[in-house]
Amino acid sequence: MSDTDSGEGRRRGGRAARQALRAAPLAEDIKPIRPGMTGGAYRPLSDLDIARIHEAALTVLETIGLADAIPSCVEAMTAKGAIYGDDGRLRIPRALVEDTIANAARHFVLHGQDPRHDMEPWGKKVYFGTAGAAVHMVDPVTKAYRESTTNDLYNIARVVDSMENIHFFQRSIVCRDLPDPLELDINTCYAAISGTTKHVGSSWVMPEHVDMSLKMLHEIAGGEKKWRERPFVSMSNCFVVPPLKFAEDACRCLEAAVRGGMPVLLLAAGQAGATSPAALAGAIVQEVSEVLAGLVYVNAIAPGAKAIFGTWPFVSDLRTGAMSGGSGEQALLMSGCAQMAQHYDLTGGVCAGMADSKLPDAQSGAEKAYNYALVSNTGANMIYEAAGMQASLLGFCLESVVMDNDSIGSALRTVRGIEVNDETLSIDVMRKVCTEGPGHYLGSDQTIGLMQREYFYPTIGDRTSPKEWIENGSPSILDHAIAKTKEILATHYPKHIGPDLDAKLRAAYPIRLSEDAMRPGGAHAA
């Protein structure tokens, strides 16, 4: 008998056929996972809990208020009914808060430079992306931490651009090679939008830098009108300094972004036990209060301004005071905050995936996985910090992005859940297999039809047998991630900003991202 007629040959042939079938591209609407799937199966807060948190937030805003409002903030909000007290605190009557919630912008698209990356983050639709302000890049082999650079940011954007399960890119590191604040702001924005056509989030330290960036974005969009129709960059803005104080420079930047038609992530990031209450419910109350104040603020400036409800209460390890972004409590807090955004029917932004582990190791994988699964199954709209983050936001690892892409895909598969209908109950399939043969489901029409549409397959996760794994050199998941990252960095150079436009922008703005980094052979420069 020839080798191809043997059982082993048939098994190899069947495996090859299945692998070829899996490799064939699927239409977006029949993929096992896709951007914007609907979650909501996990609900740590009851309806009564949500109502009590909302009522507590209204009480906080009406009776405690926020300190340190800049004059333009006081002017805009008091004109709408807020009260500026002799103690310097700006208090917001509950009627004004509730009116603002009722009239706030809803169901707005967050655009990519490429329309295929447009997101519809409302209801309980789920999208994953990056964020953060890490100051170090992590080498998972040498275990070294070094300062992050502009070229690193561009490289991160390129890797994210290649990751199917990471749907948007918010700047993840601080460009430590740019001490000048103007150059830092302009180049952070430019490196991000050059490296990906997905929606980008960035941040600024001065309103004048926002205005200059907006002019640059107008040129890339093809004019201010086209920019305002499809703003593909949003501002991440920490407009408050918890507990319950406005941040002066951030508020000025916020006003510039709102007037410029840029969507804003209203970000309140208290740390439980330090800058917000240690009680998890109290931490949520404070951040909800602060973000509701921000919502009143931006709508006082421009009614209907596009704002993301960014409640980010972080966790402290109360034994040491250190941040614990990978904790189970972090997953609970962000899930509860997602429910509060859903209660208001506002686009919600939370975070998950900020591993405490310093390296992409077993601890990191566990911390990221349960945070991904719980927060996404709550139906959080925008899940920031979801890829690459190590050391509770202090370090960023490119190889982690590739590993996290697989974990996020698996989490999204749990969001999709189990579909129960006449076809999936499979009675006829069981009858045919059991009464007509062959006694298994490997070759059934249902199995072949569902193997791609029902099941998620990791990109680098190893599912080979121990024998095959040994024959392949016993690679670790990190080995696979290193190889994949090198492949992307060597080959993926987005060209949506052409050389003529790039040259024009470099002549007009202080762009320091090296041209060499944007060409094959030069991208790995630090």
C-alpha positions, -999 to 999 in steps of 0.1 A, spaced: 0 0 0 14 34 -9 21 61 17 -8 82 4 -32 53 9 -21 47 45 -41 59 75 -12 83 84 -13 97 49 -50 103 50 -47 120 84 -20 143 70 -41 150 40 -72 158 61 -52 180 84 -37 199 54 -72 204 39 -85 217 72 -56 241 75 -61 253 40 -98 259 47 -89 279 79 -64 300 59 -90 311 34 -103 346 41 -138 350 55 -163 377 49 -165 401 79 -201 392 88 -194 354 92 -161 356 112 -163 340 146 -153 373 161 -154 409 148 -153 445 160 -183 457 178 -198 425 190 -225 429 217 -216 419 253 -236 424 285 -238 389 300 -217 398 330 -233 423 354 -216 429 387 -239 457 396 -277 452 400 -302 477 387 -306 489 423 -268 493 427 -267 514 395 -295 536 407 -278 541 441 -245 550 425 -262 575 402 -280 591 431 -248 593 451 -230 610 422 -257 636 419 -254 643 456 -216 646 453 -219 671 424 -246 692 441 -232 693 476 -194 689 473 -186 700 437 -152 704 422 -124 728 430 -98 747 409 -120 754 379 -104 778 354 -122 811 347 -135 800 312 -149 768 329 -166 788 356 -181 812 330 -194 784 307 -209 762 335 -224 790 356 -241 803 325 -259 769 324 -268 769 360 -238 756 380 -230 775 412 -196 789 420 -193 791 458 -173 814 481 -151 783 489 -140 782 453 -159 750 445 -181 746 415 -213 728 424 -237 714 398 -274 711 405 -288 677 397 -313 691 373 -284 705 352 -266 671 353 -297 652 343 -306 677 315 -270 673 302 -272 636 302 -305 637 283 -291 659 256 -256 647 253 -242 633 221 -251 596 215 -244 570 189 -215 588 172 -190 570 150 -154 570 159 -137 572 125 -105 556 112 -85 572 84 -97 541 65 -135 538 68 -132 500 72 -119 507 107 -149 530 117 -163 520 151 -199 523 164 -192 523 202 -227 525 217 -251 502 235 -230 472 245 -208 469 215 -172 460 224 -140 474 209 -104 468 222 -75 492 218 -43 505 234 -36 535 256 -13 546 284 17 567 289 45 542 295 79 557 299 99 525 291 101 499 264 105 463 276 128 438 261 113 404 270 146 385 262 171 406 281 145 418 306 158 453 302 138 485 305 149 515 284 134 549 278 107 550 251 112 571 219 93 585 190 104 557 167 91 533 193 57 549 191 56 546 153 66 510 155 39 502 181 13 518 158 25 497 129 22 465 149 -13 475 161 -22 483 126 -15 446 118 -35 431 147 -70 421 137 -84 420 173 -70 454 183 -95 479 169 -81 513 177 -47 529 187 -43 553 215 -7 565 221 9 540 245 42 556 254 58 589 261 84 600 236 112 605 261 136 617 233 115 649 228 119 672 259 103 701 241 65 700 249 55 713 214 76 687 196 63 661 220 27 668 212 30 672 175 52 641 170 31 620 193 1 627 171 20 624 138 38 591 147 5 575 157 -15 586 126 14 576 103 16 541 117 -20 531 115 -52 538 96 -73 529 127 -88 555 149 -61 572 170 -62 587 204 -36 612 216 -30 639 242 -16 674 245 -2 696 272 -10 730 258 -40 744 239 -17 761 213 -3 726 205 -39 713 200 -46 741 175 -14 734 156 -22 697 155 -57 704 143 -43 724 113 -20 694 105 -50 670 108 -70 693 84 -43 689 58 -42 652 61 -80 650 60 -83 673 29 -96 703 47 -113 714 79 -147 705 66 -137 669 58 -119 667 92 -151 677 111 -171 652 90 -148 624 99 -125 632 128 -101 603 130 -82 614 161 -97 618 196 -82 635 227 -75 616 259 -79 643 285 -73 640 322 -94 672 330 -96 663 367 -71 657 394 -88 633 418 -103 638 442 -128 663 427 -105 690 413 -101 704 378 -67 703 361 -59 737 347 -38 730 316 -58 699 307 -90 719 308 -76 745 284 -66 717 260 -101 702 264 -118 734 254 -95 737 223 -104 701 212 -141 706 217 -141 737 196 -120 720 170 -145 692 165 -123 665 181 -140 638 201 -127 637 237 -122 609 262 -132 625 295 -108 607 317 -111 605 355 -85 582 370 -85 581 407 -66 554 426 -87 535 451 -74 540 486 -52 569 475 -70 595 454 -104 579 455 -122 559 482 -109 524 490 -145 511 489 -150 499 453 -185 514 451 -172 547 464 -144 547 438 -170 543 411 -192 571 426 -163 595 426 -152 588 390 -188 589 377 -192 623 395 -161 637 379 -169 625 344 -205 638 347 -190 672 356 -168 669 325 -199 661 305 -216 692 317 -184 712 310 -180 702 273 -217 706 266 -216 741 281 -189 749 256 -204 731 226 -238 714 230 -237 679 216 -199 677 217 -187 641 212 -175 628 245 -165 594 258 -175 586 293 -140 577 307 -144 564 342 -110 548 351 -108 541 388 -75 523 394 -66 499 422 -40 503 449 -23 474 466 -32 488 500 -2 470 516 22 492 497 3 519 478 15 506 445 -9 505 416 -23 471 407 -37 472 372 -38 434 368 -60 427 399 -94 411 400 -107 443 418 -96 462 387 -118 440 365 -147 446 389 -143 484 389 -141 487 351 -170 464 346 -191 485 370 -181 516 352 -191 501 319 -225 495 334 -228 531 345 -221 543 309 -247 519 296 -272 533 322 -267 567 307 -267 554 272 -233 571 266 -202 558 248 -182 543 277 -144 541 279 -127 519 305 -95 499 306 -83 463 310 -51 445 304 -26 465 325 -6 436 338 13 441 371 39 417 358 70 433 344 74 409 315 50 389 292 51 358 314 25 335 330 15 362 356 10 387 328 -11 363 307 -34 354 337 -39 390 347 -47 402 313 -70 372 305 -95 376 333 -96 413 329 -103 410 292 -130 384 297 -149 401 325 -148 436 312 -156 427 276 -185 405 288 -200 435 306 -203 451 272 -178 479 277 -177 500 245 -141 511 244 -115 490 263 -83 509 265 -48 498 278 -56 464 264 -24 455 246 13 457 253 12 471 288 34 458 316 43 469 351 9 486 356 14 511 328 51 518 333 65 495 306 54 487 270 64 455 252 59 451 214 59 413 217 31 416 243 9 433 216 11 402 195 4 378 224 -24 400 237 -41 400 202 -47 363 206 -60 366 242 -83 395 232 -96 373 203 -104 345 228 -122 370 251 -142 383 222 -153 347 214 -167 345 249 -186 378 243 -203 363 213 -215 334 235 -234 303 225 -261 305 198 -291 282 204 -314 276 175 -328 246 156 -296 243 135 -272 245 164 -291 221 186 -279 195 160 -305 168 164 -305 159 127 -267 159 126 -266 135 156 -292 113 140 -273 110 107 -239 104 123 -253 78 148 -277 59 125 -260 62 91 -223 65 101 -195 71 103 -199 75 141 -180 108 144 -185 144 133 -151 151 118 -162 151 82 -198 162 86 -211 192 66 -219 210 99 -183 206 112 -168 218 79 -193 247 77 -187 259 113 -150 253 117 -142 289 107 -174 306 115 -179 292 151 -143 288 163 -115 313 169 -80 302 161 -50 320 177 -24 335 154 7 325 175 -8 303 202 7 268 200 -18 240 196 5 213 182 10 179 199 40 175 222 57 154 195 53 181 168 63 208 193 96 190 201 102 185 164 97 222 158 124 230 184 101 234 215 93 271 209 76 291 236 48 315 230 73 343 234 95 328 207 65 329 183 57 365 194 93 376 188 93 361 153 59 377 144 69 411 157 101 410 136 81 400 105 57 429 110 84 455 116 104 444 86 75 444 62 45 466 73 50 502 64 16 520 60 16 544 30 -17 563 36 3 595 41 22 597 9 57 612 4 45 645 -10 21 651 19 48 640 44 73 664 29 48 692 31 40 685 67 76 683 77 82 717 61 53 732 82 55 714 115 83 704 139 81 667 130 110 647 145 99 612 135 128 602 113 121 596 76 145 566 78 122 550 104 93 551 79 113 531 53 123 494 52 156 489 70 154 519 94 124 512 116 142 495 145 163 526 154 156 536 190 
